[in-house]
């Protein structure tokens, strides 16, 4: 099943990066890979929270937070016909910096064909998201 991953060093504390990372409704201001993100259950990240996400060249999707370790990681999933996509967001302290890893996993009967058609775009989008999160995290608060 297709998996896409990018890691980047952010010159900011884990606490600062976590605050930016979990402000998902603000992601469209950080990256052109997101058009809009709207919390369907209020603001904030918690297991079970749902977010409606619009991205260029993709259908609107609802992402549900499935796993959360406060301050270091969260995962969310979205399902469409034949494919379930999971996004993992991981933070690890590296001295005064933070190592941020973003991973997209796809599974299901159409995951292979979708990966062939949209794999390049998926890679570009997670790299754009990592760069935008890094830039915002390193900016003065």
PyMOL commands that set and color helices and strands:
alter all, ss='L'
color gray80, all
select helices_A, chain A and resi 14-21+24-29+111-138
alter helices_A, ss='H'
color red, helices_A
select strands_A, chain A and resi 3-10+36-39+50-54+61-69+73-80+83-94+97-107
alter strands_A, ss='S'
color yellow, strands_A
deselect
rebuild
show_as cartoon
